[in-house]
Amino acid sequence: NVLPWNPFILPYLKKAGLESIRHLLGIKVDRQLITALVERWRKETHCFNFREGECTITLKDVAILTHLPIDGKAVCVSDPPPPPQDCDGI
């Protein structure tokens, strides 16, 4: 279970300054670990609940693990607007 990579998106990653995400290509997904974390997630507190106490994942944690920048402008992507509707019959 390796995350798929589509080279088509590389120009967009470069433009957004997110090219460093390419190193995630070789990360294997541990489904059992993800399942265990999902079972311990508490949406009321936005924390993982462990025997030792609660654990929160911060944006800085994600930035360190993924090598992605967290400062600067936000990157927003939206779908293009739908084509205009035909007005026949109005």
C-alpha positions as CSV (number, residue, x, y, z in Angstrom):
1,N,0.0,0.0,0.0
2,V,2.1,2.9,-1.3
3,L,0.5,6.3,-1.9
4,P,0.0,6.8,-5.7
5,W,1.9,9.5,-7.5
6,N,0.6,11.3,-10.6
7,P,3.3,13.3,-12.4
8,F,0.6,15.5,-13.9
9,I,0.3,17.4,-10.7
10,L,4.0,18.3,-10.3
11,P,3.7,21.7,-12.1
12,Y,0.9,22.7,-9.7
13,L,2.9,21.6,-6.7
14,K,5.9,23.6,-7.9
15,K,3.7,26.7,-8.4
16,A,2.2,26.4,-4.9
17,G,5.6,25.8,-3.3
18,L,4.7,22.3,-2.2
19,E,7.1,20.3,-4.3
20,S,8.6,18.8,-1.2
21,I,5.5,16.6,-0.9
22,R,7.1,14.3,-3.5
23,H,9.1,12.6,-0.8
24,L,5.8,11.1,0.5
25,L,5.8,8.8,-2.6
26,G,7.5,6.0,-0.8
27,I,5.5,6.1,2.4
28,K,3.7,2.9,3.1
29,V,0.3,3.1,4.7
30,D,-0.1,1.1,7.9
31,R,-3.8,0.4,7.9
32,Q,-3.7,-1.2,11.4
33,L,-2.0,1.9,12.9
34,I,-4.6,4.2,11.2
35,T,-7.4,2.1,12.5
36,A,-6.0,2.2,16.0
37,L,-5.7,6.0,15.8
38,V,-9.2,6.5,14.5
39,E,-10.5,4.4,17.4
40,R,-8.7,6.7,19.8
41,W,-9.8,10.0,18.2
42,R,-12.2,12.1,20.2
43,K,-14.0,14.6,18.0
44,E,-15.3,16.5,21.1
45,T,-11.7,17.5,22.2
46,H,-9.9,17.1,18.8
47,C,-7.4,14.8,20.6
48,F,-6.2,11.2,20.6
49,N,-7.0,9.5,23.9
50,F,-4.2,7.2,25.1
51,R,-3.5,5.5,28.4
52,E,-0.8,8.0,29.2
53,G,-3.2,11.0,28.4
54,E,-4.4,13.0,25.5
55,C,-2.3,13.9,22.4
56,T,-3.0,16.6,19.9
57,I,-1.5,16.8,16.5
58,T,-0.6,20.4,15.6
59,L,0.0,22.1,12.2
60,K,3.7,22.3,13.2
61,D,3.8,18.5,13.7
62,V,2.4,18.0,10.3
63,A,4.9,20.4,8.7
64,I,7.8,18.6,10.4
65,L,6.6,15.2,9.2
66,T,5.8,16.2,5.7
67,H,8.4,18.9,5.1
68,L,5.7,21.2,3.8
69,P,5.7,25.0,4.5
70,I,3.1,26.3,6.8
71,D,3.9,30.0,6.5
72,G,2.9,32.3,3.7
73,K,-0.4,32.5,1.8
74,A,-2.9,29.7,1.9
75,V,-3.2,27.5,-1.2
76,C,-6.9,27.1,-2.3
77,V,-8.1,25.1,-5.2
78,S,-11.6,25.2,-6.5
79,D,-13.4,23.5,-9.4
80,P,-14.1,25.7,-12.4
81,P,-17.6,27.1,-12.4
82,P,-20.2,25.0,-14.3
83,P,-21.0,26.0,-17.8
84,P,-24.0,28.3,-18.3
85,Q,-27.3,26.7,-18.5
86,D,-29.2,26.8,-21.8
87,C,-32.0,29.4,-21.5
88,D,-34.3,27.9,-24.1
89,G,-37.9,27.8,-23.1
90,I,-37.8,30.6,-20.6
